[in-house]
C-alpha cells in the first residue's frame, strides 16, 4: 500500500488538515508572517549580493563582492545572489522539468517512491516525523544524488519529462562552480588559503544532493509548516523557488520572510562551514511556510562532505582566545547525532504522553 501523500490530501477537498500536521502552538506561523510583505515594508531583510564582478579584472570590485559575501555569511548565514552566472534559460528549464514531474498523477510518481525502511533514500517521498512533537510537515519531495557524476545512480532520476536529466545535469555543473567560488571566498576571509575549506570538505569527492520540495495548497496554513525550523547539516545549500513566498530566516529574535527576487539564487551557510570556521560563519535557522492559494516549489542543492570526512574547527581559526567551539566529528556522526537527538526527543515525548494518558 502506497503511503499517504500530502498532495493527495490537498486534492481531496478537505477543509481541515489532519491532526498529525497541526504544529504545536509555539511553532505555528502568526497571521502577520502569513501575509506577503510589500517591498516598502521596513525591518531587516536578507542580504542581497550582486556578484556580477566576481571574475572581474578589477581587484577592488572583486574585493567588495567577497566582503559582502563574507559579511552575509557571518551575520545572517544566508544571502540572495544576483548575476550568479547561471542563465535564466537554464533555470527556467530546470524548474519546468521539476514541475512537469510533480504535475504527473500521484500513481505515476509512486513508481519512483523511496523506501526509508529498506535504506532507499533517493526518489519520491513525503517527510517522515523526526521531531519532538511527532508532527508531519506539509510537503512531498523528490531527492537524489547530483554530484559527483561518477557516483550517480541514474535509475533514481525521473524519466519524465525527457529533459529532466539533461537540464538537471547542466544545473549541477553550474552549482559546482559556485561552490568553489563561495568556499574560496570564505576561506580567504578567515585568512587561510582559498582551497583550504573545499579540500577539508572532500575536494573532488564533495557531494551534492538535489531535493525538489513540493508544498501543496494547504487549507489551514496558519496551523502547518512546510519545513520546520532547522539549520542545514550541509556545508552550503543553494535554493531556487517558484516565486511563491515562504522561506523564513530567524534573525535577531524574529522571523524574516525572504523577498521573492526574480533570478536570485539563495545560498545558505550550513553546519559544516559553521564548524570549520569555529562559529565565525553562521548556520542560519530557517523554516518554510505553506500557502492556501498557491503551490510552492523549491529546488535545494545540499553540498556535503563525504560521510567519513572528519570535520572540526580548522587549526588556523583556533587559539587561546578562540578555543574550539565544536568537537571534531565525521559528517556521518554529525548527521546521526542531529537526527538521533530528534528521534530521542520524539520517543521521550511519546512516552510522557502515554504516562499522562494512563494516569
Secondary structure, DSSP 8 states (H G I E B T S, - for coil): -----HHHHHHTT-SS--GGG---GGGS--HHHHS---TT--S----EEE-TTTT-S-HHHHHHHHHHHHHHHHHTSEEEEES-S--HHHHHHHHHHHHHHHTS-HHHHGGGB-BGGGTB-SEEEE----STT----S-EEEEEEEESGGG--GGGS--SSTTHHHHHHHHHHHHHHHHHHHHHHHHHHTTS-TTHHHHHTTGGG-EEEEEEEEE---TTTTT--SEEEE--SSSEEEEEE-S---EEEEETTEEEE----TT-EEEEE-HHHHHHTTTSS----EEE---SSS-EEEEEEEEE--TT-EE---GGG--SSS--SS--EEHHHHHHHHHHHHHHHHHHHHHHHHHHHH-
